[in-house]
Amino acid sequence: AGAFFFESWLDRKRPSAPGPISFTSDRKTVRLSREEILFVESNDDATVVVATDGRRFKNYTSISQWESNLSPQFIRIHRAFLVNRAAITRIDVDLLYLGDIQLPISRKYKDAVSGIN
């Protein structure tokens, strides 16, 4: 019985089959694949999930919870931003580009970001 609980705990921590992510936005269930998520932005008590097609989904999951659910495909670049690695088009000293979108890189996360060049 202990092994079952340990394995189910591991599955929640590191899902083996990365399927779509389900969450609630505006009282509706949203399902997106990890590839469809461009970045996650934290705004006070809410987060906004921005999809590659421009759609924005407001929810109340913390950014640290998003980070644990989406890694390693996503990288934290700022206390307020979690970015899909595959969408990064350019990295400057203090800015990261996702096509035309530019996001700030904080000093705290600069080393992690410089490792992806």
PyMOL commands that set and color helices and strands:
alter all, ss='L'
color gray80, all
select helices_A, chain A and resi 2-13+34-36+63-70+85-87+107-114
alter helices_A, ss='H'
color red, helices_A
select strands_A, chain A and resi 21-25+28-32+37-43+46-51+56-59+74-78+81-84+90-91+95-98+101-104
alter strands_A, ss='S'
color yellow, strands_A
deselect
rebuild
show_as cartoon
